[in-house]
Amino acid sequence: MHRPPLPISLVDTLTELLDDRFTTDPNILEDHGKDESSYPCSPPDAVCFPQSKEEVSEILKACSGTRTPVIPFGKGTSVEGQVLARQGGISIDLSRMNNILAVHQEDMDAVVQAGATRMQLNEALNGSGLFFSVDPGADATLGGMAGTRASGTNTVRYGTMRENVLALQVVLADGRIIQTSSRARKSAAGYDLTHLFIGSEGTLGIITELTVKLHPVPECISSAVCPFPSIKDAVNAVIRTIQSGVPIARIEFLDPLQIEAVNKYSNLSCEVAPTLFLEFNGTKNSVEEQSRSVQKIAAEFGGTKFEWSTDDDERHRLWQARHNAYFAALDLRPGCRAKATDVCVPISRLAECIEETAKDIALSSLNITMLGHVGDGNFHLVIVFDPSSRQERAEAESLNQRIVERALTMEGTCTGEHGIGIGKLNFLQAEKGEGVDVMRQIKSALDPLNLMNPGKIFLG
Amino acid sequence: MHRPPLPISLVDTLTELLDDRFTTDPNILEDHGKDESSYPCSPPDAVCFPQSKEEVSEILKACSGTRTPVIPFGKGTSVEGQVLARQGGISIDLSRMNNILAVHQEDMDAVVQAGATRMQLNEALNGSGLFFSVDPGADATLGGMAGTRASGTNTVRYGTMRENVLALQVVLADGRIIQTSSRARKSAAGYDLTHLFIGSEGTLGIITELTVKLHPVPECISSAVCPFPSIKDAVNAVIRTIQSGVPIARIEFLDPLQIEAVNKYSNLSCEVAPTLFLEFNGTKNSVEEQSRSVQKIAAEFGGTKFEWSTDDDERHRLWQARHNAYFAALDLRPGCRAKATDVCVPISRLAECIEETAKDIALSSLNITMLGHVGDGNFHLVIVFDPSSRQERAEAESLNQRIVERALTMEGTCTGEHGIGIGKLNFLQAEKGEGVDVMRQIKSALDPLNLMNPGKIFLG
């Protein structure tokens, strides 16, 4: 695609501001034009590496002044093309703004720059008795995780980014810097700007700092694995567990092909069957009580081989394998890419939704694994396909569409945690109807020139 | 204040639409011009009693067409003047839209019309094994509670309205009806419109329907009362409890004067001392474990008379007394009104904030009680004053200002749960700075004529 070059005045301004932290090096552009999705690379025209919110503000003022698109970039781990520079412009890489600014142990919160990653934060918390809970598979930046309203395996207990961010510092399109909220645990002071920016995928402003909630490291943690005779049994055991009120920390489903992939990729030896990976957090007594309750529920659904353990190494291996499940699925057919579906439905519809989806998988010619955060009603297919095959890509797209349409008829959502990006614009319209017009009105009010990550969430 | 009469065309349209559910009866206007705050009555020009979202939409279209202000009204239990019709216009009373539309036991959610109250919902849930957790003192409507981002005594465990609303149906200024989200437990589909409307105090649209989260009724509930030698000891026991990770359900502080007031008003016989009211939820074992842990913490701070009980009647009496604390304080000086302060600070600053505030109280000539949801860092003064005394009102205002300023220097907020209304416009500006401009931009985008509850949250 032919695009006009960056305005000379902008290049001059940014070079003066950032020196060699403004670059048009083709390798760096290439790195900033792709994410974990299967979309082809769309490099930006330049990349900036700011080191402060003031620099971000100056960049945005300069870009506004020259009508240049701006795309925030963390680690490039998005899965819906959120960081792609489809309309060119400046990628703002926040990786050098990665300081842990404060850990308030008494208040159980931390203030971090947007470029800090979740694992980096947890390493900094080591020994404090506290941890940060949200854990998408990748070691994403916290700013990026807020931008896509990320979640992960322990959302069922600790919530998504939506529940774990207290306040944001945001730089707006015109360079204004705002703080959305304070460190107070709750506030009824005006509109909830924090939640407006969480999940806005860089289309309203650039998150430069976050105040996040921390949780006490549980006194005791146990993990468990349980194979089931059928997908339906596994899912029904999940539903019953949630409804029992057991404060389960993690409850993840993996279908037989995903188990095969995980066994191979992460060297586990799980029985190849519809399987739940579980975790319990609490006092020693409470963890035992929870484990026994869920063991009993599992047995009612034929899950009689429920094995649990409080061994730390075993647990870490299990969850590392789960976090690598996407890569394990990709490894089923080396050289291929994957489309990850991401629907989420009310849990009462989950068994039906998953069973119908299993039928779709059986009819497909592609390698497809199914896994998910079933405690939240959210599950993924990893549809592995050859990106050079138009037919395979079309089949992957068509299956995704079918699954989204099914979820919407079941009062669900097209995306539980991956976001809209460039891949789900039509689904968003189908799901939200006139709500999308309201979103557009807000977008126009805060970014009248449509320069903030244009083409994401909305067309145009 | 002299105001032009309602346009004849509007009166005609609304009379045709609603018949006798459109009224200008002076008694009804009077009832709709005041809330639980001490602000003088500001009646609207007319009151509508719609019975459907379509009627609300028609009313808003008619009001937009004639540039007439619109104020949503639930039960009039707001405490910052949110329902006052300072600029006249139409009060939309949602009390006839009070159906519980659906209870989804498996999904642990309920769909309700905005005029249903929290107690009504909990009565409808009786026997289902589920309950709705958010409990401000009054039996407010759920729409009103969402509008002010209400919370209450068990927020420390179950969250505020922010955490307990999954989706809203909202009618916008121009009559459009939108559904902000689905019943899925999480979603990353576009901007978070649900949270934008929660806490918007009717200034962006009128909430007509809510999908709320429900929680399992705990297997066992115990309550406890514990007096302390000093305010500092009581607050420090709270802080230590929160930090210990005990999943406490309620932890409420009452100062000695508030205890005196509650003893008299609700016929309790608590020792007159700085006191905590507590509640534990869980399995029988877990509740015992939690109670013992907190009893031990209390003892470390001199709270050796920790008495706990699983008796239901005793517990209901205790919490009923707590919910009536505001009225108990008012009863200290019959015929007077009260100003309720509402700051919330990070818990690490709570002891200092409360101790400094206690000094202010000691220096004041007014009757002032102190109580609060200290587990969240949120506490109230109930400043009782004679509304006919300009001097007493000024003293109440000045004390409120002093307390808010203190909270803001401690990284807190001017309002934990009461909202901005007409009383905290300046505080909002001091707290949010340029964030308020962003809120105004959103307001202008969605309500360009400034007809939705004008003068609330923002001036003008």
Interface residues (C-beta under 8 A of the other chain):
Chain A: H104 Q105 E106 D107 M108 D109 T148 R149 A150 S151 T155 T160 R162 E163 L172 R176 I177 I178 Q179 T180 S181 S182 R183 A184 R185 K186 S187 A188 A189 G190 Y191 D192 L193 H195 L196 I198 G199 S200 L204 H215 P216 P218 E219 I239 I242 Q243 S244 G245 P247 T283 N285 S286 E289 D342 C344 V345 P346 I347 S348 D376 G377 N378 E411 G412 T413 C414 T415 G416 E417 H418 G419 I420 K424 F427 L428 E431 K432 G433 E434 G435 V436 D437 V438 M439 Q441 I442 K443 S444 A445 L446 I457
Chain B: H104 Q105 E106 D107 M108 D109 T148 R149 A150 S151 T155 T160 R162 E163 L172 R176 I177 I178 Q179 T180 S181 S182 R183 A184 R185 K186 S187 A188 A189 G190 Y191 D192 L193 H195 L196 I198 G199 S200 L204 H215 P216 P218 E219 I239 I242 Q243 S244 G245 P247 T283 N285 S286 E289 D342 C344 V345 P346 I347 S348 D376 G377 N378 E411 G412 T413 C414 T415 G416 E417 H418 G419 I420 K424 F427 L428 E431 K432 G433 E434 G435 V436 D437 V438 M439 Q441 I442 K443 S444 A445 L446 I457
